[in-house]
């Protein structure tokens, strides 16, 4: 199971479009409710199971979208896309599946899990109950809380902690309490423990600086550049200590076009020179602005 931010920009975009996009992305950090889009791939299932699961994506979508996952007053929507690939593991009358799940915010948070096992009867009603373990909904809850943790880290320093803790509680309980469906929960617990670790804290603090800078994008470019420059310095320190840090590397990969546009017209382009060293995969993009 891996975690990596998703690259969503391609090529150069205008400064105006960038500003509008960044404003929307900043608002997404002020999250009150989830708006999910769920797709399923059931082509590997027997035809009778495909028929039984024809409304499965709709049920999962309703399960997510009808629940208030947090009590933030801004009531801004967090967009989440979930892709499920299912294989049949049924035995007798019990319908069981193994699956792969991809969860992302179509911006910079993404989780992929290939070790999911769960029971689901075609007539089941999905009900959110934090006090009850369920081989299917517990995994959905876990990843929704990871997305919320990442989003709220953008809003305030370590602001996603309570959501990561909710995810950790689910993983701790599921690791021992789901019987024959415990496969993968050890890895999920490792993942959320890593996200909450002291080792990962500098990365989470960097995210806060970066998105605080983006919050000024429509009103004060100088403040945007000051805070984003600090975030880039923090990325430099993180990668100096751990050159293979996948979170920092994927963050740069997801946000490098943003950062180029933020500093394109700045007098001080030192942040781009830092990125030139940190991000050789996009070296030419930085050289085009730096003129070397």
QUIQUI-V883544 format. One line per field, one symbol per residue. phi: phi as a letter, one per 40 degrees, with the letter a starting at -180 (. if undefined). psi: psi as a letter, one per 20 degrees, with the letter a starting at -180 (. if undefined). burial: I if it has 24 or more other C-alpha atoms within 12 Angstrom, else O. A space follows every 10 residues. Layout:
BEGIN
phi: ???
psi: ???
burial: ???
END
This chain:
BEGIN
phi: .bbacccbcb gcbccccccc cccccccccc cbacbbbbbb bbcccddccd ccbcbccccc dcdcccbcca bcccfccbcb bbbbbbbcbc bgcccbabab bbbabfaaba bbbbbcbaba cdccccbcac cbcacccccd ddccccccdc cccccadfcc dccccccccc ccccdbbbfc bcdgcccccd cccccccccc ddccccdccc ccccccccba cccdcccccc cccccdcccc cacbcccccc ccdcbccdcd ccbdbcccbd dccccdccbc cbdcdccccc ga
psi: pqppqppiqp aqqqhghggg ghgghghhim phqpoqppqq ojhiqqhhhg ghjhjghhgg ghggiipoir kpiikqpopp ppppoqqpkq ocipoqqqrp ppprjkfjpp pppjkppqqo phjqpopooi jpqphghhgg gghghgghgh ghhhhqokij ghhhhggggg ggghhijjci kipihghhgg ghhghjqhhi ghghhggggg hgghijhihn hghghghhhg hhhhgggghh hnijohgggh ggghjhgghg hhjgjqgokh hhhghhghmh hkghghhhhh k.
burial: OOIIIIIIIO OOOOOOOIIO IIIIIIIIII IIIIIIIIII IIOOIOOOIO OOIOOIIOII IOIIIOOIII OOOOOOIIII IIIIIIIIOO OOOOIIIIII IIIIIIIIII IIIIIIIIII OOOOOIOIOO OOIIIIIIII IIIIIIIIII IIIIIIIIII IIIIIIIIII IIIIIOOIOO IIIIIIIIIO IIIOIIOOOI IIIIIIIIII IIIIIIIOOO IOIIIIIIII IIIIIIOIIO OOOOIOIIII IIIIIIIIII IIIIOOOOII IIIIIIIIIO OIIOIIOOII OO
END
